Amino acid sequence: MRLQFTAGNRTAGLRPRLLALAVLAAYQGGAVGAEPTIQLPAVEVIGTTPLPGIGLPIEQVPANVQTVKGQALEDQRSLTVADYMAQNMTGVNVNETQNNPFQPNVNFRGFTASPLLGTPQGLSVYQDGVRINEPFGDVVSWDLIPVNALANMSMMPGSNPLFGLNTLGGAISMQTKRGYTHRGGAVEVSGGSWGRYNAQAEFGGVAANGVDYFIAGNYFDEDGWRDASPSEVRQVFGQLGWRNATTDLSMTLSLADNDLIGNGLVQREFLSAQGWDAINTKPDQTENKLAFLNFNGSHWLNDATMLSANAYYRNARTRTLNGDANDDIDPDDADFDLSECVGGADEDDAEISCSGALNRSKSRRVGYGVTGQINFNQDLLGHQNLFIVGLGYEHSRTDFEQTTEFGTINAGRGVDGIGVFGDEGEVELRGVNRTWSVFATDTFSFNSVYHLTVSGRYNHTRVENRDQLIPDRSNPESLTGDHSFRRFNPAIGLAITPSKNLSFYASYNEGSRAPTAIELGCANPDQPCKLPNAMAGDPPLDMVVSKTFEGGVRGKIANGIGYSASLYRTENTDDIQFIAANSTGAGYFSNVGKTRREGVDLGLNGEMGTFRWFAGYSYIKATYQSNFSIANEVNSSAVDTDSDGDGDTIFVSKGDRLPGIPRHQFKVRGEWQALPQWTIGANVVAFSSQYSHGNENNDHRGAGGKVAGYAVVNLDTRYNFGNTGWQLFAKVNNLFDKKYHTGGMLGETFFEADGTFMGGDDEFSALVAPGAPRAAWIGVRYAFDKPAGR
């Protein structure tokens, strides 16, 4: 019997209760019989909502869904889900803004899921039906996702309203392992370049009383390939569940305690003068802690009706410490005196005399929520029909604090604090988010060829900010304010399936994103803030609305070669961007009008004997569709708008390309089974050039306006020692040691090329995110108690 599931959903194309009994029989093994009497064809099922429920065969889904099995993550030794997506999924590129493997900016079709506050977010990310975008900024902490506990993952493109807020360009839906489906255990250790050590363990099974269980742990430690960039990641995941023919219950717990150093962008001249591992200032530290409890349950009310629901509690804490050059140092001030930067100094004197600053922040985010849905897989007017209706409620509270301590930059470009704090950057904010929603989707099959899907979701979000320092909302510098956002987002799509090896589809859908507490707390151009250093008053922002058209074809041809091709266009209205108010990084969030992403995704895959392969190409044209101006002192095209003789403003025009998004990308994956026990794999990824941040008008002339394109080759191999359970594996990244940049920004520097502090005189610099050099790791894995054939 062969069954294939994606996103934890049962299929609407087969009798659901019959399928449930087959699954139970298959995984109970000898308790029911050595050979199940029910034989079903292989079916790839796609969840149409984040909750586990009755899904659709992939050929009936009107979108170019990409799916990933957990085994693929294991075979390629992907460090994070972002790592795998960057190397294997069409439409995805990564900006290594922090230069930490657990802190990438992941872009899909020009929309971003990033751990960095201030980055415009456009992708929703789900783990077992719970949206894990953080409530404070909608950021995604990739280091909190236990990759060795993932069973599968789907990339849902477009503005699918069923996946709720922040689904502007797509949704990533991940399902974790459980004991019924992942029996047995494994222990794995590896090490190599950059002092990296990684240990993983997992074990799952079913107890005599029918309770299934799974536990996984991960420990990662490395020095980092850049100067002063060590990181440590500790993750634990556990699952308990129980199921019978009608009921399925599961509870999961995710714990993490991570310490990440990502020293960010660096002046390009540093790389040539000091070496590829050079950094700007240090440290740039992020400490993340997580406790995430999630309960999922489903129950068949009858042969065609299923109730499914989840409830969760999530407690996350983050502390950051950033050593920076002090942007307020002013050698031209009459009171400037470097000797004033000592303990006990007056705050005003320290502000203009200290060369460095230690910016600290801490936040605690506590959230809980519940979602329920009813799945009706009943014929309508004599035709197959799947109808799902549900509702959900989410509540989160964020307590956020920031401080700035003045200090001096030492010889290693670290910052030594003097114990004097500035009140300008001090923040104490409590933000409360409440969202309730109702959603529904219906897929009606006119016959075996035509399948119409109509969906919609209504969201109502309320954001309440309370300034703990300036509670009086009449004060223009107070962060206190109440904001409400509501919208109904529709979707419609048609899938045409003339055969099991060919399907066409076309769809239109809408999504939205409500401004978060940090965006509303930093939206006043008269009170610019510096992320993550400070916030100011909060004029209202409008909700971002996205509208996506998509059409395509997918299928298989001779020799089992699969193909897919899709065309899409997504347009955002009232898109939110962080607008720099000056070259020091201070700015504010603002609605900038319309932006557009349009393009094509092409994919081919197949097998030729012992060789498996995949090739993908993406074209992404991401442009601004409205005119607006940005304060910018470092772009060579800046215009003098305040009559001081210096350029200070750039003008962005309709058609200018968004920074950070390469127009072309090409990916190839090949895997050759050289011997029955030995497999060799390779990935080739290539990206065209991209504009740097700060060059939103695409008119900067000189260094740094663009980041050049690049291509990188990665190798992996694994050798299984017969049926002993032992496996030896190795991986090489950037085989040819290519020197490249994954992103850039126009900025300023306070340092000479050799790192000498210039005493407060800042000069233009092209900042870049250097790509990691060649690296290799080797490891061993031992698997035990695995069922035969698995």
C-alpha positions in Angstrom: 0.0 0.0 0.0 1.4 3.4 -1.0 0.0 6.6 0.6 1.5 10.1 0.3 0.4 13.0 2.4 1.3 16.6 2.5 0.5 19.2 5.2 -1.2 16.6 7.4 -4.5 16.6 5.5 -6.7 13.7 4.3 -7.9 13.7 0.7 -11.3 14.7 -0.6 -10.8 12.6 -3.7 -11.2 9.3 -1.7 -13.7 8.1 0.8 -12.3 9.8 3.9 -13.4 7.3 6.6 -12.1 4.4 4.4 -8.8 6.3 4.1 -8.6 6.8 7.8 -9.1 3.1 8.5 -6.4 2.2 5.9 -3.9 4.6 7.6 -4.6 3.2 11.0 -4.2 -0.4 9.7 -1.0 0.4 7.9 0.7 2.0 11.0 -0.6 -0.5 13.5 1.1 -3.3 11.6 0.9 -6.6 13.2 -1.9 -5.6 15.5 -4.3 -5.6 12.6 -2.5 -7.8 10.1 0.7 -8.1 8.2 -0.9 -7.1 4.9 -3.7 -4.6 4.9 -6.6 -5.7 2.7 -7.4 -2.1 1.6 -5.3 -1.0 -1.4 -5.3 2.7 -2.4 -3.3 4.6 -5.1 -0.6 7.0 -4.2 -2.1 10.5 -3.6 -0.4 13.8 -2.9 -2.7 15.8 -0.7 -2.6 19.5 -0.2 -4.1 21.2 2.9 -6.3 24.0 1.8 -6.2 25.6 5.2 -3.5 25.7 7.9 -5.4 23.2 10.1 -5.2 19.5 9.4 -8.4 18.5 7.7 -9.7 17.0 4.5 -7.3 18.2 1.7 -7.4 18.2 -2.0 -5.3 16.2 -4.5 -2.6 18.5 -5.8 -4.0 18.5 -9.3 -7.2 20.1 -8.1 -5.4 23.0 -6.3 -5.5 26.2 -8.4 -1.9 27.3 -7.5 1.7 26.2 -8.1 2.2 24.6 -4.7 5.7 23.3 -3.9 6.0 20.5 -1.4 9.0 19.1 0.6 9.4 15.9 2.5 11.3 15.8 5.8 13.5 13.1 4.2 14.8 15.7 1.7 15.8 18.0 4.5 17.7 15.1 6.1 19.4 13.9 2.9 20.7 17.4 2.0 21.7 18.1 5.7 19.8 21.4 5.6 20.6 23.4 8.6 17.2 25.3 8.5 14.1 25.2 6.3 15.4 28.5 4.9 18.6 26.8 3.9 16.7 24.1 1.9 14.3 26.6 0.3 17.2 28.8 -0.9 18.8 25.8 -2.7 15.9 23.9 -4.0 12.6 25.9 -4.4 11.8 28.1 -7.3 11.1 31.8 -6.7 13.2 31.8 -3.4 16.4 33.8 -2.8 18.1 34.7 0.5 19.8 37.9 1.6 22.3 37.1 4.3 21.9 40.5 6.0 23.1 39.2 9.4 25.5 36.6 8.0 24.2 34.0 10.5 22.8 30.8 9.0 19.8 31.0 11.4 19.0 34.6 10.6 18.4 34.9 6.8 16.0 37.1 5.0 14.0 34.7 2.9 12.4 36.2 -0.3 9.7 34.3 -2.3 8.5 36.0 -5.4 9.7 39.3 -4.0 8.0 39.0 -0.6 10.1 38.5 2.6 10.1 36.5 5.8 12.8 38.0 7.9 13.9 37.9 11.6 14.9 41.6 11.4 12.6 44.3 12.6 12.0 47.0 10.0 12.0 44.6 7.1 8.6 44.7 5.2 7.1 41.2 5.8 5.0 39.5 3.3 4.9 35.8 4.0 3.0 33.9 6.7 4.7 30.9 8.3 2.8 28.1 10.0 3.8 25.2 12.2 1.1 22.6 12.8 -1.6 25.0 12.0 -0.3 27.9 14.1 1.0 31.1 12.5 4.5 31.6 14.0 5.2 35.1 12.7 6.0 37.1 15.8 3.3 39.5 16.8 5.9 42.3 17.2 6.7 43.1 13.6 5.5 39.9 11.9 9.1 38.7 11.9 10.1 35.0 11.6 12.7 33.5 13.9 14.0 30.7 11.8 16.2 29.5 14.7 13.0 28.5 16.7 11.9 25.9 14.0 13.2 22.4 14.8 14.2 21.2 11.3 14.8 17.6 12.4 11.2 17.4 13.7 9.6 18.4 10.4 7.7 15.7 8.5 6.8 17.9 5.5 6.4 21.5 4.3 4.4 23.2 1.6 4.9 26.6 -0.1 1.5 28.1 -1.0 2.0 30.9 -3.5 -0.1 34.0 -3.8 -2.4 36.0 -1.4 -4.4 33.0 -0.3 -6.9 34.4 2.3 -7.3 31.1 4.0 -3.8 31.5 5.5 -4.8 34.7 7.3 -2.8 37.8 8.0 0.5 38.6 6.3 -0.2 36.2 3.4 0.7 38.8 0.8 2.9 36.8 -1.4 2.7 33.3 0.0 2.4 30.9 3.0 4.8 28.3 4.3 3.0 25.5 6.1 5.0 23.0 8.1 3.8 19.8 9.8 5.9 18.0 12.4 6.6 14.3 12.9 4.6 12.1 15.2 5.1 8.6 16.5 2.6 6.8 14.3 4.3 7.9 11.1 8.0 8.1 12.3 8.7 5.1 14.4 12.2 4.3 15.5 15.1 6.5 16.4 18.3 8.1 15.1 21.4 9.8 16.5 23.5 12.0 14.4 26.7 14.0 15.0 28.7 16.1 12.5 31.5 18.7 12.5 33.9 20.6 10.3 34.5 24.2 9.1 34.3 27.2 11.3 34.4 25.1 14.4 30.9 23.8 13.8 29.6 20.9 15.9 26.0 19.6 15.4 24.3 16.8 17.3 20.8 15.6 16.6 18.6 12.8 18.1 15.1 11.6 17.5 12.9 8.7 18.6 9.2 7.9 17.9 6.9 5.0 18.5 3.5 3.8 19.7 2.9 2.5 23.2 0.9 -0.6 24.1 -2.0 1.6 25.1 -2.1 3.2 21.6 -0.4 6.5 22.6 2.1 7.6 20.0 5.1 9.7 20.9 8.0 11.5 19.3 10.9 13.4 20.7 13.7 15.3 18.9 16.6 17.4 20.1 19.2 19.5 18.3 22.4 21.1 19.6 24.5 23.4 17.3 27.6 25.3 18.1 30.1 27.1 15.9 32.6 29.9 15.9 31.1 31.4 12.7 33.1 32.2 9.5 33.3 35.9 10.3 35.3 37.6 13.0 33.7 37.3 16.5 30.6 35.5 15.3 29.9 32.4 17.5 26.4 31.0 17.8 24.8 28.3 19.9 21.4 26.7 19.2 19.5 24.3 21.5 16.1 22.9 20.5 13.9 20.3 21.9 10.6 19.0 20.4 8.2 16.6 21.8 4.8 15.1 20.7 2.2 12.9 22.3 -0.9 11.6 20.4 -3.6 9.1 20.2 -5.8 8.0 17.3 -8.5 5.5 16.3 -10.8 5.2 13.3 -12.7 8.4 14.1 -10.5 10.6 16.4 -7.0 11.9 16.2 -5.5 13.9 19.1 -2.0 15.3 19.3 -0.1 17.7 21.6 3.4 19.1 20.8 5.9 21.1 22.8 8.7 23.1 21.2 11.5 24.5 23.4 14.5 26.6 22.3 17.3 28.5 24.0 19.6 30.1 21.4 22.4 32.6 21.4 23.1 34.0 17.9 25.8 36.4 16.7 25.2 38.0 13.3 27.5 40.9 12.7 25.6 42.1 9.7 26.6 44.3 6.8 30.2 45.4 6.3 31.9 48.2 4.4 33.0 46.7 1.1 36.5 48.2 1.5 37.0 46.2 4.7 36.7 43.0 2.8 39.7 43.8 0.5 41.8 45.5 3.2 41.2 43.2 6.1 40.0 39.9 4.6 36.6 38.2 3.8 35.8 37.6 7.5 35.9 41.3 8.4 33.1 42.9 10.3 32.0 46.4 11.1 31.4 46.8 14.9 30.6 44.2 17.4 28.7 42.5 18.9 25.4 42.0 17.2 23.8 39.5 19.5 20.3 38.0 19.7 19.2 35.6 22.4 15.9 33.8 21.7 14.0 31.6 24.1 10.8 29.8 23.3 8.1 27.6 24.9 5.4 26.7 22.4 2.6 24.3 23.4 0.1 23.3 20.7 -2.9 20.9 20.8 -4.5 19.6 17.6 -7.5 17.4 17.3 -9.9 16.0 14.7 -13.0 13.9 14.9 -15.2 12.3 12.2 -18.8 13.1 13.0 -19.9 10.7 10.2 -18.4 9.2 7.1 -18.2 12.6 5.3 -18.0 15.2 8.0 -14.9 16.0 10.2 -14.4 18.5 12.9 -10.8 19.7 13.4 -9.4 22.3 15.8 -6.3 23.5 17.6 -5.4 25.6 20.6 -1.9 26.9 21.4 0.1 28.9 23.9 3.4 30.5 22.9 5.9 32.3 25.1 8.9 33.8 23.4 11.7 36.1 24.8 14.3 38.0 22.9 17.3 40.0 24.0 19.6 41.9 21.7 22.9 43.7 22.2 24.3 45.8 19.4 27.6 47.5 19.5 27.5 50.4 17.1 29.3 53.6 16.1 27.5 56.6 17.8 25.7 58.4 15.1 25.3 61.5 17.3 29.0 62.2 17.8 29.6 65.7 16.6 33.2 67.0 16.4 31.9 70.4 15.2 30.0 71.0 18.5 31.7 73.5 20.8 31.3 71.0 23.7 32.8 68.1 21.8 35.7 66.5 23.8 36.6 62.8 23.5 37.8 62.9 27.1 34.2 63.5 28.2 33.4 59.9 27.3 34.0 58.5 30.8 31.9 57.1 33.6 29.9 59.7 35.3 29.9 62.1 32.4 26.9 64.3 31.6 24.5 62.6 29.3 24.5 65.5 26.7 28.3 65.6 26.7 28.6 61.8 26.3 26.1 61.9 23.4 28.3 64.1 21.3 31.7 62.9 22.5 31.4 59.1 22.7 32.5 57.2 19.6 30.3 54.1 20.3 27.0 53.0 21.7 25.6 49.8 23.1 22.0 49.4 22.0 20.0 46.9 24.0 16.5 45.6 23.7 14.4 42.9 25.3 10.9 41.7 24.5 8.6 39.1 25.9 5.8 37.9 23.6 3.0 35.9 25.1 0.3 34.6 22.8 -2.5 32.1 22.7 -5.3 31.2 20.3 -7.9 28.7 19.1 -9.1 27.8 15.7 -11.8 25.3 14.6 -13.3 24.2 11.3 -15.8 21.7 10.0 -15.0 19.8 6.9 -17.9 18.6 4.7 -17.0 16.1 2.0 -20.5 15.5 0.7 -21.9 15.5 -2.9 -23.7 18.7 -3.9 -26.3 18.4 -6.7 -24.9 15.0 -7.6 -21.3 16.3 -7.9 -18.3 15.9 -5.6 -17.9 18.9 -3.2 -15.7 19.8 -0.4 -16.8 22.6 1.9 -14.8 23.9 4.9 -16.0 26.6 7.3 -14.2 27.8 10.4 -13.3 30.5 12.8 -10.4 31.6 14.9 -9.2 33.9 17.6 -5.7 35.0 18.5 -4.4 37.2 21.3 -0.9 38.3 21.9 0.9 40.7 24.3 4.4 42.1 23.7 6.4 43.9 26.4 9.3 45.7 24.7 12.1 47.8 26.2 15.1 49.5 24.7 18.1 51.4 26.1 21.2 53.1 24.7 24.5 53.2 26.7 27.3 55.4 25.4 30.8 54.0 25.1 34.1 54.0 23.3 35.1 52.0 20.3 38.1 49.9 21.1 40.9 48.6 18.9 38.9 45.5 17.9 35.9 47.7 17.0 34.0 46.5 20.0 32.3 49.0 22.3 33.2 49.6 25.9 30.3 51.0 27.8 30.8 53.8 30.3 27.5 53.4 32.2 25.9 56.6 30.9 22.5 56.1 29.2 20.7 58.3 26.7 17.0 59.0 27.3 16.4 59.7 23.6 16.5 56.0 22.7 14.7 54.7 25.8 11.5 52.8 25.1 9.0 50.9 27.2 6.1 49.7 25.2 3.3 47.2 25.7 1.5 46.1 22.6 -1.6 44.0 22.6 -3.0 42.4 19.4 -6.4 40.7 19.1 -7.5 39.1 15.9 -10.7 37.1 15.2 -11.6 35.7 11.9 -14.1 33.6 10.0 -13.3 31.7 6.9 -14.8 29.3 4.3 -13.8 27.5 1.2 -15.7 25.3 -1.2 -14.3 23.1 -4.1 -17.0 22.0 -6.5 -16.2 19.4 -9.1 -18.5 19.7 -12.1 -17.0 16.4 -13.3 -13.7 14.7 -13.2 -12.1 17.5 -15.3 -13.4 20.9 -13.9 -12.9 21.9 -10.3 -14.0 25.3 -9.0 -12.7 26.7 -5.7 -14.3 29.7 -4.0 -12.9 31.0 -0.7 -13.0 33.9 1.7 -11.8 35.1 5.1 -12.9 38.0 7.2 -10.3 39.4 9.7 -10.7 41.9 12.5 -7.6 43.1 14.2 -7.2 45.5 17.1 -3.8 46.8 18.2 -3.5 48.6 21.5 -0.2 50.3 22.3 0.6 51.5 25.8 3.6 53.7 26.4 5.0 52.9 29.9 7.2 56.0 29.9 4.8 58.6 28.4 1.3 57.2 28.9 -0.5 60.4 28.0 -1.7 59.9 24.4 -2.1 63.6 23.9 1.7 63.9 24.0 3.0 63.7 20.4 5.9 61.6 21.6 3.7 59.1 23.3 3.4 55.6 21.8 0.0 55.1 23.3 -2.8 54.5 20.8 -5.6 52.2 19.7 -6.0 51.0 16.1 -8.5 48.7 14.4 -8.3 47.0 11.0 -10.9 44.8 9.3 -11.3 43.3 5.9 -12.9 40.5 3.9 -10.5 38.8 1.4 -12.0 36.7 -1.4 -10.5 34.1 -3.7 -11.6 32.1 -6.7 -9.8 29.5 -8.8 -10.4 26.9 -11.4 -8.4 23.7 -11.9 -8.8 21.6 -15.2 -7.6 18.0 -15.0 -8.1 16.3 -18.4 -5.9 13.4 -17.1 -4.0 12.4 -14.0 -0.8 13.6 -15.8 -2.0 17.0 -16.9 -3.7 19.9 -15.1 -4.3 23.6 -15.8 -5.3 26.2 -13.3 -6.1 29.9 -13.0 -6.9 31.9 -9.8 -7.5 35.3 -8.3 -7.0 35.9 -4.5 -6.6 38.7 -2.0 -4.8 39.0 1.2 -4.0 41.6 3.8 -1.6 42.6 6.6 -2.5 44.8 9.6 0.3 47.1 10.8 2.0 45.7 13.9 2.7 47.4 17.2 6.3 48.4 16.2 5.1 49.9 12.9 2.4 51.9 14.5 4.8 53.0 17.2 7.3 54.3 14.6 5.1 56.0 12.0 5.7 59.7 12.6 8.0 61.5 10.1 8.4 64.3 12.6 9.7 61.8 15.3 11.9 59.4 13.3 13.2 56.3 15.2 16.2 54.1 14.7 15.6 50.4 14.6 16.1 48.7 16.8 17.0 51.7 19.0 13.9 53.8 19.4 10.4 54.6 18.4 8.3 57.7 18.4 4.6 58.8 18.0 2.2 56.7 16.0 0.1 58.4 13.3 -2.3 55.7 11.8 -1.1 53.4 9.1 -3.4 51.7 6.6 -3.7 48.0 6.2 -1.7 46.5 3.3 -3.9 44.7 0.7 -2.5 42.4 -1.9 -4.2 41.0 -5.0 -2.8 38.1 -7.0 -3.6 36.7 -10.4 -2.0 33.3 -11.2 -2.3 30.8 -14.0 -0.3 27.8 -15.0 0.1 24.1 -16.0 1.7 21.1 -14.5 1.9 17.4 -15.3 4.1 14.5 -16.5 5.4 13.5 -19.9 7.2 10.5 -21.2 9.8 8.8 -18.9 8.2 10.2 -15.8 9.4 13.7 -16.4 7.4 16.2 -14.4 7.0 19.8 -15.3 5.3 23.0 -14.0 4.9 26.5 -15.4 3.1 29.4 -13.7 2.6 33.1 -14.5 1.6 35.5 -11.7 1.1 39.1 -10.8 0.7 40.5 -7.2 0.0 44.1 -6.5 0.1 45.6 -3.0 -1.9 48.7 -2.1 -0.7 50.9 0.8 2.4 48.8 1.1 4.4 49.6 4.3 8.1 50.4 4.0 10.7 51.7 6.5 11.6 55.1 5.2 15.1 56.4 6.2 14.9 60.0 7.5 18.7 60.4 7.2 21.8 58.4 6.5 22.3 57.2 10.0 19.4 54.7 9.8 16.8 56.8 11.6 13.4 56.8 9.9 9.8 55.8 10.2 7.2 53.4 8.7 4.9 54.7 6.1 2.4 53.6 3.5 4.2 54.2 0.1 1.3 53.4 -2.2 1.4 50.5 -4.6 4.1 47.9 -5.3 4.0 45.1 -7.8 5.6 41.7 -8.2 5.1 39.8 -11.5 6.9 36.9 -13.1 7.1 33.3 -14.1 8.2 30.1 -12.3 9.3 27.1 -14.4 10.2 23.6 -13.1 11.3 20.3 -14.5 12.1 17.0 -12.6 12.7 13.4 -13.5 14.6 10.2 -13.0 16.9 8.4 -15.4 17.8 5.1 -13.9 19.9 5.8 -10.8 19.9 9.6 -11.5 17.3 12.0 -10.1 17.2 15.7 -11.1 15.4 19.0 -10.8 15.8 22.3 -12.6 13.9 25.5 -11.9 14.0 29.0 -13.3 12.3 32.1 -11.9 11.8 35.6 -13.4 10.7 38.2 -10.9 10.0 41.8 -11.8 9.4 43.7 -8.5 8.6 47.4 -8.9 7.2 50.4 -7.1 3.9 51.5 -8.7 3.6 54.9 -6.9 5.8 58.0 -6.7 7.2 59.0 -3.3 10.3 60.7 -1.8 12.8 59.4 0.7 15.3 61.3 2.8 18.7 60.0 1.7 22.1 61.7 2.0 24.3 59.0 0.4 22.6 58.3 -2.9 24.5 60.3 -5.6 21.2 61.3 -7.2 19.9 63.0 -4.0 18.4 66.4 -4.4 18.9 69.4 -2.1 15.4 70.1 -0.7 16.4 72.2 2.4 18.7 74.7 0.7 21.8 73.7 2.7 23.8 72.8 -0.4 23.8 69.0 0.2 21.6 66.4 -1.4 19.2 65.0 1.1 16.2 63.5 -0.8 15.7 61.0 -3.5 12.5 60.6 -5.6 11.2 57.1 -6.3 9.1 56.8 -9.5 6.6 54.3 -10.8 8.6 51.4 -12.4 11.7 51.6 -10.2 12.8 48.2 -9.0 12.6 47.1 -5.4 16.0 46.5 -3.8 17.2 43.1 -2.7 15.4 41.0 -5.4 17.3 39.5 -8.3 15.3 39.5 -11.5 16.6 36.0 -12.6 17.3 32.9 -10.7 18.2 29.4 -11.8 18.5 26.2 -9.7 19.6 22.7 -10.5 19.7 19.6 -8.2 21.1 16.3 -9.3 21.4 13.1 -7.2 23.2 10.0 -8.4 23.0 6.6 -6.7 26.6 5.6 -7.6 26.2 2.3 -5.7 23.2 0.8 -3.9 24.5 2.2 -0.7 26.2 5.4 -2.0 24.5 8.6 -3.2 26.1 11.7 -4.5 24.2 15.0 -4.8 24.9 18.5 -6.1 23.1 21.8 -6.1 23.8 24.8 -8.4 22.2 28.1 -7.6 22.6 31.2 -9.7 21.1 34.7 -9.3 21.3 37.9 -11.3 22.2 41.3 -10.0 20.0 43.2 -7.5 19.7 46.8 -6.4 21.0 47.8 -3.0 18.9 49.3 -0.3 19.2 53.1 -0.4 19.0 53.0 -4.2 15.2 52.6 -4.3 15.1 55.1 -7.2 17.7 53.0 -9.1 19.6 56.2 -10.0 22.7 56.0 -7.8 25.9 56.3 -9.8 29.1 55.0 -8.3 30.0 52.1 -6.0 27.4 50.1 -4.3 24.3 50.9 -6.4 23.9 47.3 -7.3 25.1 43.9 -6.1 26.5 41.7 -8.8 25.0 38.3 -9.7 26.6 35.1 -8.7 26.5 31.3 -9.0 27.4 28.8 -6.2 27.9 25.0 -6.3 27.2 22.8 -3.3 27.9 19.0 -2.9 26.6 16.4 -0.6 27.0 12.6 -0.3 25.9 9.8 2.0 26.9 6.2 2.4 24.8 3.5 4.1 26.5 0.6 5.6 24.1 -2.1 4.5 21.2 -2.7 6.8 23.2 -1.8 9.9 21.5 1.6 10.4 24.9 3.4 10.1 25.3 6.2 7.6 28.4 8.3 6.8 27.7 11.7 5.2 29.5 14.8 4.1 28.7 18.2 2.6 30.7 20.9 0.9 29.2 24.4 0.4 30.5 26.9 -2.2 32.8 24.3 -3.8 34.7 26.8 -5.9 35.1 29.3 -3.0 33.2 32.0 -4.9 33.4 35.6 -3.5 29.9 37.1 -3.8 27.4 39.3 -2.0 23.8 38.4 -1.2 22.7 42.0 -0.6 23.8 45.5 -0.2 23.0 49.0 1.2 24.2 52.5 0.6 25.5 53.9 3.9 28.3 55.7 5.8 31.3 54.6 7.7 33.2 56.1 10.6 36.3 54.0 9.9 39.3 54.0 7.5 39.7 50.9 5.3 42.0 49.4 7.9 39.4 49.8 10.6 40.8 53.0 12.3 38.2 55.2 13.8 38.0 58.5 12.0 37.1 60.6 15.1 33.5 61.3 14.1 33.9 62.2 10.4 31.6 59.9 8.5 32.1 59.1 4.8 30.1 57.3 2.2 30.5 53.5 2.1 28.9 50.7 0.1 27.8 48.1 2.7 27.4 44.5 1.6 26.4 41.1 2.9 29.3 38.8 1.9 28.5 35.2 1.0 30.0 32.4 3.1 33.3 31.0 1.7 33.9 27.3 1.0 33.2 25.0 3.9 33.0 21.3 4.5 31.4 19.1 7.2 31.4 15.4 7.8 29.2 13.3 10.1 27.8 10.0 11.0 24.2 8.9 11.7 22.8 5.7 13.3 19.2 4.8 12.9 17.6 2.0 14.9 14.2 0.3 15.4 13.0 1.5 12.0 10.1 -0.5 10.5 11.0 -2.7 7.6 11.1 -0.7 4.3 11.2 2.7 6.0 
